[in-house]
Amino acid sequence: MKVIFLGTPDFALPSLQAIYNSTHKIVGVVTQPDKPVGRSNKLMPTPVKKLALSLGLPVYQYEKISRDGVQELSKLGADIMVTCAYGQMLSQEVLDLCPHGVINVHGSLLPKYRGAAPIQWAIINGDKITGITILKTMIGMDDGPIILKRETPVKEYETSGELFERLSILGSECIVDALDSIQNGTATFTPQDESQAVKCKMLKPTMSAIDWSQDCNSVANMVHGLNPWPTAKCVINGVHFKLFRCMPYDCDDGVPGEIVVSSNKLGLVVRCGKGAVQIAEFQPENGKRMNPKDYLNGKAIPLHSKVTNE
């Protein structure tokens, strides 16, 4: 089939490459406009644009695809459109451009976690199983019929960044299988069970503050779910830290938010509402990411120091 691919970040790269390597033909790639980066405000292409150009594929960029792209894309004669973390809502006019419509690579087991941050919320909520769903795109938010789903376990202490990478590979396998099934007429389109639908909120920088009154597992899940963005943050004795990894630690001493272990052998342990967490990786302001044990070789953090959000 002739395919128009819509995607923007790194998550979409394996799917773009897999379709390119398949028997299907990509006739156009749509991605978000270049954005200014850094102090120089130099315009930088999206990861999908970089890959598409390296593959010799035509690239289209629209501020609003539903306003600016319909006429141009209709001339490509595509059979189907594939979206993978594209980043714009599609109008009915866009959805109707191709005979087989639009299908989407989604990073959860729908109908659970509809919305923009399904991978992070699976980590934050402590899910043991997640996966990829390929669905037909409708006007609603991730509510179209399901073509296929594949599960994968969430690994212990896995960050959302690590899970992103694994699901991006799984998604690339699923999308080619879905395209093959549509082409040969064996695809099934199963309506979602609306009674089981769960919508997830977008992540915001305000979520970086950790609630140490929660139990140790919830705190660890939040730290890993916010890695790499917006990243959990805290303040210890006036020094700001980013938190990247931690793990539950058996300790009932102290009060929530109190440092109950501080040594270059055991590192830092912070008391939670139930249990405690041992911080495995953090970054002090103006410093590099490191294990707290290394930090404590040069700088002391007194026992019973308070971990705060400001």
C-alpha positions, 0 to 999 in steps of 0.5 A, spaced: 500 500 500 501 507 499 502 510 505 503 517 508 506 517 515 505 522 520 510 522 526 515 527 530 519 525 536 524 519 536 518 514 538 516 514 531 523 513 528 522 505 528 515 505 525 517 509 520 524 505 518 519 499 519 514 501 514 520 503 509 523 496 509 516 493 508 513 491 502 509 498 503 511 504 499 511 511 503 509 516 499 510 522 504 512 524 511 508 529 515 512 532 521 511 538 525 515 544 523 522 546 525 523 549 532 528 554 534 533 551 539 538 554 544 540 561 545 541 562 538 534 560 536 537 556 530 531 552 527 532 544 528 528 539 524 524 533 528 527 526 529 522 524 523 524 529 518 532 527 519 530 520 518 525 521 512 530 526 509 536 521 510 531 515 506 530 520 500 522 521 502 518 527 501 517 531 507 511 536 509 510 540 515 504 544 517 502 549 522 495 546 522 495 540 517 487 540 517 488 547 515 494 547 510 495 540 508 489 537 505 489 539 498 497 537 498 496 531 501 490 528 497 495 529 491 499 523 493 494 518 492 496 514 498 491 508 500 492 509 508 495 514 513 499 512 519 500 516 525 505 515 530 506 521 536 505 526 530 502 531 535 496 534 532 489 533 532 486 531 525 480 533 522 474 529 519 477 532 512 484 529 513 481 522 516 477 521 509 483 523 505 485 516 504 481 509 502 483 506 508 483 512 513 488 513 518 491 508 523 495 510 529 500 507 533 499 508 541 503 506 547 498 503 551 493 497 551 487 501 550 482 503 552 486 504 558 490 510 558 487 514 552 491 521 551 498 524 550 502 521 556 500 513 556 507 510 557 509 515 563 502 514 567 503 506 566 510 507 570 507 512 575 501 508 576 505 502 577 502 497 572 506 491 571 503 490 564 503 495 558 503 494 550 502 497 544 495 498 540 494 499 533 487 503 532 483 506 527 483 513 528 477 517 529 475 524 531 475 522 538 481 521 543 484 514 542 477 511 541 477 508 535 476 501 533 482 496 535 486 492 530 491 489 534 494 489 541 501 486 544 503 486 551 509 487 554 511 487 562 514 493 565 520 491 568 522 493 575 524 500 576 524 501 569 523 509 567 519 512 562 524 513 557 527 506 557 519 504 556 519 509 550 524 505 547 522 498 548 515 500 546 517 504 540 520 497 537 514 493 539 510 499 535 514 498 529 513 491 529 505 492 530 504 497 525 507 493 519 503 487 521 497 491 521 498 494 514 499 487 512 492 485 515 489 491 512 492 490 505 490 482 505 483 483 508 484 479 514 484 485 519 479 486 524 476 492 527 474 491 534 470 497 538 473 499 545 469 497 551 467 504 553 466 502 560 473 501 561 476 507 558 481 511 562 484 518 560 491 520 562 493 527 563 498 531 560 505 531 564 506 538 567 513 541 570 508 542 576 508 535 577 516 534 579 515 536 586 515 529 590 509 528 595 514 524 601 507 522 605 506 517 599 508 510 600 515 508 598 513 504 591 508 510 589 514 515 590 519 510 586 514 510 581 513 517 580 520 518 580 521 513 574 515 515 571 517 523 570 524 520 567 526 523 563 521 529 563 519 533 567 524 530 572 522 529 579 526 535 583 527 536 591 531 541 595 536 538 601 539 544 605 538 549 600 541 545 594 536 543 588 537 536 586 533 532 580 532 525 581 532 520 576 532 513 580 530 510 586 528 504 589 524 502 596 528 501 602 526 497 608 526 503 614 521 505 619 525 510 622 524 518 622 518 522 618 516 523 611 521 527 607 527 526 612 533 523 610 534 517 615 541 514 611 547 518 609 553 515 607 558 514 602 557 506 602 549 506 603 548 513 599 541 517 601 535 514 604 529 518 604 523 516 609 516 516 606 509 515 608 510 508 608 517 505 608 523 509 605 526 510 598 534 509 597 536 514 591 540 511 586 541 517 581 540 524 582 543 531 579 545 537 584 544 543 581 550 545 576 553 538 577 552 532 573 548 526 574 551 521 579 550 516 584 549 519 591 554 515 594 559 519 589 556 525 591 557 524 599 565 522 598 566 530 597 560 533 600 556 531 607 548 531 607 547 531 615 542 525 617 535 528 619 536 533 613 529 535 610 527 534 603 523 539 601 520 542 594 523 549 595 
